[in-house]
């Protein structure tokens, strides 16, 4: 689950805007607006927000986006802010910021046309050392920056964008490229990555990311790159959304930086270049937006949780605020639940609380990609299926049937009530927290389930584990652990761990119950789908009114109180009180 701490920072040419949102019932928001006189001031405000001191700074021409495109990963490696100046002189405001930071070394990005020798003289006058990183073209400059980055820390992954058509794509991927130490290689529409091919071949590159569609970077260029994956949308906004989706899947995000997408004026993208290093320092994505968010951006941001926060960029900002403010829906029926799920946005909470003295007597399924929380508080008599790859589930009530978890990814099911059974099938990870007030009769873990983690402070009667890699942290009481796979158990040991001692000859027994295909009052169908491997073992069963306690290995029973199942039948109908 990707979590975003609710700070969304908007970058405007004239303004660096922060809006803070508090995730409580009042949904209050506050705004701090830092206003500058131009893009130089915006870069300075970014520098002030990210660095109290810095020995190093990166200086780029305020109109030369091409030269600056590949600078972000290198600046991050040097922990240096990116500052702007005119081509023919060192801007006085930028000079003041260099003094505030205590900068001793400046990297000039681009040739003498982008940053003249006059700037070098002014830096010398301030006793600031400088080094110019420049090539014969923007493509060569990107190569030089890649080489410098590799000297700071060996690279294993690269990002490739079009050097003319992919300016917005480079901005979109800049923060994560910097965060992951990936150089941004510029591709020529005619010659591809020819300038950098020798460099790429000489490094042990494990992964290449091609940003943009085939109009920007051809399939032939992609095929020549090591282990390439293309990330592309039908527009710069959709590509931006796909980048966020790809690289921030399981990240605790502290901020979102919202900036102009450069559709109206490509020079607006210079603000985004300046903020890329700060975004990388905070492990945070950049959202490119016009006046409104693209639908794909809304969709991807709606699967992320924002905990605290801030925003800004006209209607686009309002859209993110609206999505990320916490709203609580209290509902009483399954129909109301389905409506609430459709309405809910990321961060919202749905409280399923049946009307007093009533219960939910039908099975239902919760299926959504949204990063929401669903709480159960009441009596639920039938099965509940969970398919919420980005969500959390909390139970405060009584669930007298099973919860089936098809997908909860790295979300969590927290139990503070009573649950008859939890069946885990999720292949994307699953975490169960049973609190000190929680009571679970049986947890069954399917053989194909992955990354299952159980933390228990309450009571669990039985855990039947058939999947490898299961971890159990137990501070409460677990009566019995059995199954075909041994979990890793820390803390208190279960009363009985039968996993290691299952008799191989008895292994394989599988029994299930369900309503009769033609409903019959007070009767259920029992199916023996798999029998013990040894014919010496017999199957006995009994019908009980209340939930039985766990039985332990070696415990003796009187078969006179049990019925012998006929293996030849495989399936039979049995009388059961209330049909269950």
Secondary structure, 3 states (H helix, E strand, C coil): CCEECCEEEEECCCEEEEEEECCCCCCCEEEEEEECCCHHHHHHHHHHHHCCCCCEEEEEECCCHHHHCCHHHHHHHCCCEEEEECCCCCCHHHHHHHHHHCCCEEEEECCCCCCCHHHHHHHHHCCCEEEEECCCCHHHHHHHHHHHHHHHCCCCEEEEEECCCCHHHHHHHHHHHHHCCCEEEEEECCCECHHHHHHHHHCCCCEEEEECCCCCCCHHHHHHCCCEEEECCCCHHHHHHHHHHHHCCCCEECCEEEEECCCCCHHHHHHHHHHHHHHHHCCCEEEEECCCCCHHHHHHHCCCEECCCCCCCHHHHHHHHHHHCCCEEEECCHHHHHHHHHHCCCCCEEEECCCCCCCECCCEEEECCCCCEEEECCEECCCEEEECCCCEEEECCEEEEEEEEEECCCCEEEECCEEEEEEECCCCCEEEEECCCCEEEEEEECCCCCCEEEEECCEEEEEEECCCCCEEEECCEEEEEECCCCCEEEECCCCEECCCCCCCCCCCCEEEEEECCCCCCCEEEEEEEECCCCCCCCCEECCCCCCCCCCCCCCCCCHHHCEECCCCCCEEEEECHHHC
